[in-house]
Amino acid sequence: MSGSKRRSRNAAQLDRRYVWHPFTQMQDWVREKPIVIAKGQGALLYDSEGREYLDANASIWTNLHGHAHPVIDRAIRNQLAAVSHTSALGLANVPASHLAAELISLTQLRKKTASPQPRLKKIFYSDDGSTAMEVALKLHFEHQRRSRPEIAPRFLSLENSYHGDTVGAMSLGHSPLFHQAFKSIRFRVDRVMAPYCYRCPYNRARPDRTDARLTRRCQWECVGLIEKSLGQARKKNRPYTAFVTEPIVQGAAGMIVHPEGWLARTAALVRGHGLQLIADEVMTGFGRTGPPIACHQEGVQPDFLALAKGLTGGYLPMAATLTTQAVFDSFLGPYEDFRTFFHGHSFTANQLGSAAALASLELLRRPAATARRRRLESWFDQALQTLWRLPQIGDVRRAGLVAGVELVKNWRTREPFPLSEQAGIRVCRELARRGVLTRPIGNVIVLMPIYCLTRPQLNTIVGRLAEAVETVLESDVRQ
């Protein structure tokens, strides 16, 4: 056995001995031999034993174009030959400067709107989604204090929202599963009802599996509750100053797809009350829901736009927070006024990440790639329709190339599986045995196709999910 193969085989033992995994109950982890990924190519991953898997969640929502893509590989190698990293404190570098210009161009709202929209003109680089959101909230906080010191900064966000795991990002979110343990170190952010149509308390429609749609006409009660919260805060002379949302899809909340029109209505409402809009597009950016920027589906441009995950095509950790000239200008002044934005990261504007991101954007913008994503969306929709025949499936929701498949104990009443039964985890373990890798969010199975997936590969992923659900949950569901 070669040295590299021996190292791969030993990795499982070393992992269980030394590595602490994120969002993983380690008591369960050490009971089974872990899958050790040794290689990737396109939409496929290979473990240290040589087994092949389809990457069905884009390596936790990061990979756009496929593993070992020659264009991105070449860009990183070329940058390696020059320099890998230099500080952004007092220094500029070539790829990060060009990337900033490309991102500003990519994120301009070109759709005509009835009312004026902000124009994003400045970029602050960081490392990941959490830090991108930390930057957004701190920039808003300081901008508000400087531009309107008579009104204290206050944030409003959606229930069950998730914006990252640093303290500020946790505070913006409302995920009991992830953040309840840290309640005492978070600052207060109020929450409003999220547009979770499948479990909407105002939805009294009987489930209709013949066309897989909810039949009750929406009266936008969820938007009305936002308006009520804004009005009550103003009456108490404690108005909100920023509204935070994940446009189109709330990821870690369970791939909650917002109904068409919700974002546009909500953005107009919060803007009418004088709030700034912070858009967390860490997951939804770069074509996941359709257009390069999810907000633009509904003609909305935020005051702050957080990007990460797919920014480098899934290769390297890098993030960006985009904002307006007005926010930038509020930090300008003589040195002795100390209006500097006192925030930064050691690897801000890293050259390797920037080079990978530039290559990824070049791939994303190719007309043929755009057309292929549209075809992939159509194939995805057709494949997902086959899941409605299963009584264990309560809801199948999709936006572009993002889908959440919600498992239920009783589809007629929408009764969920208790989390203690680990329905989602058990289904994903069975999926892995069948050569498909993804992760659940509670009872929701996440599917997020990499853009290079073929139609047969896509059908295989959905077909094996159906098989796994039937195998694992056949005796657990109430007809």
Secondary structure by P-SEA (a helix, b strand, c coil): ccaaaaaaaaaaaaaaaccccccccccccccccccccccccccbbbcccbbbbbbccccccccccccccaaaaaaaaaaaacccccccccccccaaaaaaaaaaaaacccccccbbbbbbcbbbbbccaaaaaaaaaaaaaaaaaaccccccbbbbbbccccccccaaaaaacccccccccccccccbbbbccccccccccccccccccccccccccccaaaaaaaaaaaaaaaaacccccbbbbcccccccccccccccaaaaaaaaaaaaabbbbbbccccccccccccccccccccccccbbbbccccccccbbbbbbbbcaaaaaaacccccccccccccccccccaaaaaaaaaaaaaaacaaaaaaaaaaaaaaaaaaaaaccccccccccccccbbbbbbbcccccccccccccaaaaaaaaaaaaacccccccccbbbbbbcccccaaaaaaaaaaaaaaaaacccccccc
